[in-house]
């Protein structure tokens, strides 16, 4: 099913994000995680592309398996990194042949040996170029990313918003946000986006904290701020992994409840290939 059609219906659309594991054992664990989360009846799941496009074949294979064997609509992330337009076209042809309908089009992060993103000759440098390319030749349902706290490489919030609006103009049918922990950032961004003429669904990306160290690192990479109240709760938990997990689950649940009251179209949970925290947040929100 096309994901844009899901957002057109009433009721929150809940989705989970995974990344292709590097080992056979990781693959087995991921399939177990997805099967565990399937009990929650997610609307769809997504699979990331991997740094530098390194897992593109695994991404397509995993998306296909999720749809055909597990029975959940799946979306493939798709990036500009390390590929020419011809190489991207071959991957898109392959996805179309195996029945993939949904794509999240992203610029992607630079490879680890590069300090900044540099498109390959014959490739694309921005997500809006990739979206326009996909829409020019294929019939995928295409989503894009947006950044409530501004993309860390953007020269300004205004320029970042203009770039986001152009993604929609060239074909993005919904937007999923980068992770954030302060709903005020989301509300402010959404208001500015609507004033800028963006009318597609804007979906909050939620990551329940499971490790203080990991969330600090990830927040610094993507330009997200950890609010002082959350920082204090995590500091109080110290090195106690169970207490940290409880803080993360409680914070994400509070976030989601307020977002539901605001009327968001759904949630996209960044799972880090694990089910317990996401499952508990979901159950706190939707269990009868």
Buried (B, 14 or more C-beta within 10 A) or exposed (E): EBBBEBBEEEEBBBBBBBBBBEEEEEBEBBBEBBEBBBEBEBBBBBBBBBBBBBBBEBBBBBBBBBBEEBEBBBBBBBBBBBBBBEBBBEBBEBBBEEEBBBBBBBBBBBBEEEEEBEBBEEBBEBBBBBBBBBBEEBEBBBBBBBBBBBBEEBEEBEEBBEBBBBBBEBBBBBBBBBBBBBBEBBBBBBEBBEEBEBEBBBBBBBBBBBBBEEBBEBBEEBBBBBBEEBBEBBEEBEEEEEBBBBBBBBBBBBBBBBBBEEEBBBBBBBBBBBBBBBBBBBEBBEEE
